[in-house]
Amino acid sequence: QCVLSGWWENDLGSKMLVSTVDRQGNFTGTYHTAVSSTGKPIKPCTLVGSQHLDKDGQCTFGFTVNWEKFSDSTAVFVGQCFAGDGGKEVLKTSWLLREKVDSESSDWKATR
């Protein structure tokens, strides 16, 4: 069974701390990214999310990170928790990043 609460680290060295997940599946936390395209110093940012509470424990979840402390972008992540080899919990995620652009005509380049 996967427990989403706690520290997680990805392949690039970014880390997140997920608080206790409440009975409705809601949680908050902090995301410490290791990568950025901005020239400003990276700072930990707040994340807010929700987990689908499945009986088998291999839950789906999603969260939003507002990079307000060093960027004008927002990212959303969706994923699933798996019980991997030896019972080690593994999160598999996909993400979208929305950057601020100067005009509607530049909207095409705002999401990656």
C-alpha positions, 0 to 999 in steps of 0.5 A: 500500500502506498502512503503519499505523505513524506519526502519524495525525490525524482531522477533530477534531484527535485524533492517534495514534502507531502503533508498528511493526507486527510480523509477526503484525500486533500494534502499540501506540501512543499516542492524543492525543484532542482531545475529552473530556466529562470536566472533567479535563485530557486526557492521551495514553493507550496504545493496543493493536491488531492489523492484518490483513496483506492482500497488497493493503495495504488492511488492516483493523485494530482497537485499544483505548484505555484512557483511564486517565489522565483518565477511567474509560472505554475505547474500541475502534476498528475500521477499514480503511486505503485508498490515497486520492487521489494515493496518500495513505493514509486510515484510515476508522474506527468506534468505541465508547466504554464509560463506567463506570456506577454500576449494572447498571440503568444499563447502557443508557446506558454505551455510545456 
